[in-house]
Amino acid sequence: MSTRPKRLAILCAGGPAPGLNSVIAAATIRANLLGVEVLGIQDGFKWLMEGDTAHAPVLKISDVSRIHFRGGSHIGISRANPTRDAKALENTLLSLLKLDVDKLITIGGDGSAFSAYKVSERARGQLRVVHVPKTIDNDIDLPPEVDTFGYQTARHVGVEIVKNLMVDAKTTQRWYFVVTQGRKAGHLALGIGKAAGATVTLIPEEFGAGTVRFQEMVDILVGAIVKRMGYDRSDGIAVLAEGLLEKLHPDDLAQLDNGERDQHGNLRFSELDFGDALKLHVSHALKARGVKCTIISKNIGYELRCTDPIPADMEYTRDLGYCAARYAIEGGTGAMVSMQGGRFKPVPFEHLIDLQTGRARVRMVDVASDRYRIARSYMVRLKREDFDDPLQIARLATTLSMSPEEFVNKYEYLTLREEAPMSMTSRLPPPPDSAP
């Protein structure tokens, strides 16, 4: 049995996000100042799962004091999943114990949170495990007003990219279909689309609990392009959340599925030609009706993940790293770190797990919220009001060389998912009680 002082280890799992280095730095500095040695576990769980303890350099304040300005991960990252089998989980725990680690900070998304939970469960008190929520998808199950770190930076950079594409689209009279990351939820796509003023944004949540046919997405985009033409504009930007793929009817998804999976069993969305498939089908639908439209598809996932964090994320992640280190050193374990209302609040792992699936819960966009409904109101897409206006229907139908009746029969179904207009005045508070 080693008599060396116990150490704190830090590892990054999942995909990159702006602010990783800031968490690593803040946690390392706080632990060192409290007299605790820190190990930077390289490449996530990858080597630990193999029983390899040679990839765990000591981190000192001098190593990390200025890395918070930079994107990427000072200690690397991987999607290696220690929960894939019992042996990998056992090796992970034994490797950490061999390194004299009794405190572990994991930094990652919902899949990594589940891995941290299972490591903590398997350790049975031999190891304190604290998780720091990270994902540009912003989909970890935190209160609505609490972002995951990296999201604000990814949105900021995404908006800059879309802004430039808007100028190009208008200059060259073309459309861009911009696919953003967001495996299940549409927070990033909506955040970018709304802030940039994209012509239309599609997110998985707008289609409800069931599946959606690929043709419906095609029809929405055709409708947006045709309606935009009614404003004498042949250019536009459609922002599309990659999570739309998981909403597709199995028969439609099978046409795109190339069999690529990550170590958590998820489809590798970046390997699928979702944007190109939409471009192809929308272009074909328009061409068949005599409408010329140049469409370019673009995926902006990787450009956002390792960019330098903006100040909001630098500050936020310094708080998270500080709190994670202190919490673990002072005896805390089995929880995710969060900052709520400017105060540290640990969230027990058990509160993150969906009892139905046994996996970490995912926070979805609330499509009944004012935030979403305001975004929807500014989008150029076919709406109920269009079909209530005979002149508008005639204009739209003429653009597609259709009769009004044909147009209605083809596209009116798109309004069935539309929310009723919200009323602001109905939310006025009741008058104060005038009774003495």
ABEGO torsion letter per residue (X at the ends): XBABBBBBBBBBBEBBBBGAAAAAAAAAAAAAAAGBBBBBBBGEAAAAAAGBAABBBBBBAAAAAAAAABBEBAAEBBABBAAABAAAAAAAAAAAAAAGBABBBBBBBAAAAAAAAAAAAAAGGABBBBBBBBBAAGABBBBAABBBBGAAAAAAAAAAAAAAAAAAAAAAGBBBBBBBBGAABAAAAAAAAAAAGBABBBBAAAAEABBBBAAAAAAAAAAAAAAAAAAGBABEBBBBBAAAAAABBAAAAAAABAGBBBAAGBBBAAABBAAAAAAAAAAAAAAAAGBBBBBBBBBAAAAAAABBBBAAAAAAAAAAAAAAAAAAAAGBBGBBBBBBGGBBBBBBAAAABBAAAGBBBBBBBBAABAAAAAAAAABBBBBAAAAABAAAAAAAAAAAGBBAAAAAAAAAAAAAABBBBBBAAAABBBBBBABX
